[in-house]
Amino acid sequence: MEKKIIILLFCCLLHFVSAQLRVAFYSSTCPRAETIIRQLVENRFGADRSITYIITVATRDAVVLAGGPRYNVPTGRRAVFVSDSAEVNLPGPSLSVQEAFPFFRAKGLTLNDMVTLLGAHTVGVAHCGFFQDRLSNFQGTGKPDPTLDSTLASRLLRTSGTTSRPLNRDPTVFLDQNTSFIFDHQFYNQIRSKKGILQIDQQLALDRSTAPIVSSFASNPSAFQQNFANAMIKLANIQVLVGKAGEIRKNCRVFNPKSRKGF
């Protein structure tokens, strides 16, 4: 498997000439690239080996392996010269729909895209610290969040407790309490039943602007899967570096030595 990784990265270095992302970017220089990535996903490759390309393709394949839609993603992106966690600007889990949407709109995504992409919470987990405030003292009321199913709140409270913990010791719970390991539309049925774990998830079913989209996806799994595929393709094309911008890393974990000149 280590040899496969080395071969993949070597092949990726050869493609300097394209100026745009496109599906099957590596078909001529590294035709087995996506096959190798798929094998890495299936063998649960370590996260420390990932780069933007690997993350993009691995996400696509992980969705498929969990029962989600198949879709093509454009490849050929280049790495940035600067990586600063302070520049990451993601919406928090306790925002309202109206507070969260500007984060998506700023990237050229629509309200439908936001509702669709949050549907990825049909799989995965959340640390208790991200929803603990909903369980017993919501907004200082001394009571659970009234938009959360009371039976679920009691069960989550037994797992999470009321004490904050460091992230590495903070328990996790499934975001979808029904089909936790399957990429399907049941997330939307869960939030319509007041069983959204994160506050932003639950708000999707309550806000007048997003509730119709939630209802549509809850009753039409094909619509959700098609919209999800389209939204992921759109997401993969946001603020990418192509052509001569950025660099193609010789070692995916670090900047190329020449790129650091002048810093």
Disulfide bonds with the S-S distance in Angstrom:
none
